[in-house]
Amino acid sequence: MTMKNFVQPGNYVTVTAPAGGLSSGEGVLVGHLFGVAATTAAEGAEVEIATNGVYDLAKDDTAAFTAGAPAYWDDANKVVTATATDNLRIGTALVAAATAATVGRILITGHAN
């Protein structure tokens, strides 16, 4: 049974690619909505983003993660970080990542807190 006002599950939503465009697999923050680009898109083009799931995202090379730690998005540098200050929470680290690691495996929640 489907409710009359149901639109979609929301696993993927369409947004406008920001300045500079997006590459497939790149994180993007639109207001308080965080997602991972499903395809490459030029600036201003519509692009589908995944709003939940587990992704390996570019990581701040000064941050280390422990499994289960909160993950934040540093929108200025387009990386996931362990630093809450001036960043929005996007999910949870699933595995530990040393400072030298270039990616963090993150369970994203679709909205930034």
PyMOL commands that set and color helices and strands:
alter all, ss='L'
color gray80, all
select strands_A, chain A and resi 12-16+27-30+33-37+46-50+53-58+70-74+79-81+88-93+103-108
alter strands_A, ss='S'
color yellow, strands_A
deselect
rebuild
show_as cartoon
